[in-house]
C-alpha cells in the first residue's frame, strides 16, 4: 500500500516543477542545485529521486511546464485576430513582465541557456514554442495559419530579444523606451502582415 495517495504524489511533483521553473527563470539553469530546488518546494534532498531521475529531467519538465503555462495563461486567453496579438504584445512588453523575471516569460529568461542545454530540454522548449507560435499564427492568418508560421516565429524572437535587452539595460528610462518601441515595432509588423 502506498504511503500517500497517487494524487498527493502528483501534487508534490507539480509543486517541485513549478517552484523549479520560477527559480530557473530567476537564477538560471546552472544557478541552483537540487538542494535549493527541493528547499523551494518545501522538501528534502532525499525525496528528489522519488520524482525525477536527474536534474536534467527536472529542468526539461520545468521548461515544458513554463511554456505550457505561458500558452494557457496568456496566448490561449487572448482575443482572436489582431486584437489578441496586440494583447499579447502589450502584456509581453509591460514593465511588470520585464521586472518580474521569475513570474515572467521563460523565453526571455532562459533562451540563451536553453540553447546550451540537453536535447530533452531543448525539445521541451521547442515543443512549447511551437504551441505559442501556433497561437500567434492562428491570430495573424485565421484562414491560413501555416502561412503565418515562420512570421510568428520571427515575432516570438523579436519579443524575447527586446525583453532581454530591456532587462539588461541599467538606464531605466531607456529600458522603458525600448519596451514602447518594441510595441510599435511589433504592431507595425502585424499591420504590414495584415495588408499582405
C-alpha positions as CSV (number, residue, x, y, z in Angstrom):
1,X,0.0,0.0,0.0
2,X,1.3,3.4,-0.9
3,X,2.2,5.8,1.8
4,X,0.5,8.7,0.0
5,X,-2.4,8.6,-2.4
6,X,-1.4,9.0,-6.1
7,X,-2.9,12.5,-6.2
8,X,-0.6,13.6,-3.4
9,X,2.4,12.4,-5.3
10,X,1.2,14.2,-8.5
11,X,0.6,17.4,-6.5
12,X,4.0,17.2,-4.9
13,X,5.7,16.6,-8.3
14,X,3.8,19.6,-9.8
15,X,4.9,21.8,-6.9
16,X,8.6,20.8,-7.5
17,X,8.2,21.6,-11.2
18,X,6.5,25.0,-10.6
19,X,8.9,26.2,-8.0
20,X,11.9,25.0,-10.1
21,X,10.5,26.9,-13.1
22,X,10.4,30.1,-11.1
23,X,13.9,29.5,-9.7
24,X,15.4,28.7,-13.1
25,X,14.0,31.9,-14.6
26,X,15.4,33.9,-11.7
27,X,18.8,32.3,-11.2
28,X,19.4,30.3,-14.5
29,X,19.6,26.6,-15.2
30,X,23.0,26.2,-13.6
31,X,22.3,28.7,-10.8
32,X,20.7,26.2,-8.4
33,X,21.5,22.7,-7.3
34,X,19.0,20.1,-6.4
35,X,19.1,21.0,-2.7
36,X,18.0,24.6,-3.4
37,X,15.3,23.4,-5.8
38,X,13.9,21.0,-3.3
39,X,14.1,23.5,-0.5
40,X,12.0,25.9,-2.7
41,X,9.3,23.2,-2.9
42,X,9.5,22.6,0.9
43,X,11.0,19.1,0.5
44,X,14.3,17.4,1.4
45,X,17.0,16.4,-1.0
46,X,16.3,12.7,-0.3
47,X,12.9,12.9,-1.8
48,X,14.1,14.3,-5.2
49,X,14.8,10.9,-6.8
50,X,11.3,9.7,-5.9
51,X,10.1,12.1,-8.5
52,X,13.0,12.6,-11.1
53,X,15.9,10.6,-12.4
54,X,18.1,13.6,-12.7
55,X,18.3,17.4,-12.5
56,X,18.3,17.4,-16.4
57,X,14.9,15.6,-16.3
58,X,13.6,18.1,-13.8
59,X,14.9,21.1,-15.9
60,X,13.3,19.7,-19.1
61,X,10.0,19.1,-17.3
62,X,10.1,22.6,-15.7
63,X,10.8,24.3,-19.1
64,X,7.9,22.4,-20.7
65,X,5.6,23.4,-17.8
66,X,6.7,27.1,-18.0
67,X,6.0,27.1,-21.8
68,X,2.6,25.4,-21.2
69,X,1.6,27.9,-18.5
70,X,2.6,30.9,-20.8
71,X,0.4,29.5,-23.5
72,X,-2.6,28.7,-21.2
73,X,-2.4,32.0,-19.2
74,X,-1.5,34.5,-22.0
75,X,-1.9,33.2,-25.5
76,X,-4.9,31.0,-25.2
77,X,-6.8,33.7,-23.3
78,X,-6.1,36.4,-25.8
79,X,-8.9,37.6,-28.1
80,X,-8.9,36.2,-31.7
81,X,-7.3,38.0,-34.6
82,X,-5.1,41.1,-34.5
83,X,-6.7,42.3,-31.2
84,X,-5.4,39.2,-29.5
85,X,-1.9,39.6,-30.9
86,X,-1.9,43.2,-29.6
87,X,-3.0,42.0,-26.2
88,X,-0.1,39.5,-26.2
89,X,2.4,42.1,-27.4
90,X,1.3,44.7,-24.8
91,X,1.5,42.1,-22.0
92,X,4.9,41.0,-23.1
93,X,6.3,44.5,-23.3
94,X,4.9,45.6,-20.0
95,X,7.2,46.9,-17.3
96,X,5.7,44.3,-14.9
97,X,6.6,41.5,-17.2
98,X,10.1,42.9,-17.6
99,X,10.7,43.5,-13.9
100,X,9.3,40.2,-12.6
101,X,11.7,37.7,-14.1
102,X,10.5,34.7,-12.0
103,X,6.9,35.2,-12.9
104,X,7.5,36.3,-16.5
105,X,8.2,34.7,-19.8
106,X,10.5,31.7,-19.9
107,X,11.7,32.7,-23.4
108,X,13.3,35.9,-22.3
109,X,14.6,34.5,-19.0
110,X,16.1,31.2,-20.3
111,X,16.6,31.3,-24.1
112,X,20.3,31.7,-24.1
113,X,20.8,28.8,-21.6
114,X,18.3,26.5,-23.3
115,X,20.4,26.8,-26.5
116,X,23.3,25.2,-24.5
117,X,21.1,22.7,-22.7
118,X,20.5,19.0,-23.1
119,X,18.5,17.7,-26.1
120,X,15.4,16.9,-23.9
121,X,15.4,20.4,-22.5
122,X,15.8,21.9,-26.0
123,X,13.0,19.6,-27.3
124,X,10.7,20.6,-24.4
125,X,11.3,24.3,-25.2
126,X,10.8,23.7,-29.0
127,X,7.5,21.9,-28.4
128,X,6.3,24.7,-26.2
129,X,7.5,27.4,-28.6
130,X,5.6,25.7,-31.4
131,X,2.4,25.8,-29.4
132,X,2.9,29.6,-28.8
133,X,3.7,30.1,-32.5
134,X,0.6,28.3,-33.5
135,X,-1.4,30.6,-31.3
136,X,0.2,33.6,-32.9
137,X,-0.3,32.2,-36.4
138,X,-4.0,31.5,-35.8
139,X,-4.5,35.2,-34.9
140,X,-2.2,36.5,-37.7
141,X,-3.8,34.5,-40.5
142,X,-7.0,32.9,-39.2
143,X,-7.9,31.4,-42.6
144,X,-4.4,30.0,-43.3
145,X,-2.3,29.7,-40.1
146,X,0.5,27.7,-41.8
147,X,1.3,30.7,-44.0
148,X,2.0,32.8,-40.9
149,X,4.0,30.1,-39.0
150,X,7.5,31.5,-39.9
151,X,6.4,35.1,-39.3
152,X,5.1,34.1,-35.9
153,X,8.4,32.5,-35.1
154,X,10.1,35.8,-36.0
155,X,7.6,37.7,-33.8
156,X,8.5,35.4,-30.9
157,X,12.2,36.1,-31.4
158,X,11.5,39.8,-31.6
159,X,9.5,39.7,-28.4
160,X,12.1,37.7,-26.4
161,X,15.1,39.6,-27.7
162,X,13.6,43.0,-27.0
163,X,12.6,42.0,-23.5
164,X,16.1,40.5,-22.8
165,X,17.7,43.8,-23.9
166,X,15.3,45.9,-21.8
167,X,16.1,43.7,-18.7
168,X,19.9,44.1,-19.4
169,X,19.9,47.9,-19.6
170,X,20.8,49.8,-16.4
171,X,19.2,53.0,-17.7
172,X,15.5,52.6,-16.6
173,X,14.2,55.3,-18.8
174,X,16.0,53.8,-21.9
175,X,14.7,50.4,-20.9
176,X,11.1,51.7,-20.7
177,X,11.5,53.5,-24.1
178,X,12.8,50.2,-25.6
179,X,9.6,48.4,-24.4
180,X,7.5,51.2,-26.0
181,X,9.5,50.9,-29.2
182,X,9.0,47.1,-29.1
183,X,5.2,47.6,-29.0
184,X,5.4,50.0,-32.0
185,X,7.7,47.6,-33.9
186,X,5.5,44.5,-33.2
187,X,2.3,46.3,-34.2
188,X,3.9,47.7,-37.4
189,X,4.9,44.1,-38.2
190,X,1.3,42.9,-37.6
191,X,-0.2,45.7,-39.6
192,X,2.2,45.0,-42.5
193,X,1.2,41.4,-42.4
194,X,-2.5,42.2,-42.4
195,X,-2.0,44.2,-45.6
196,X,-0.1,41.5,-47.5
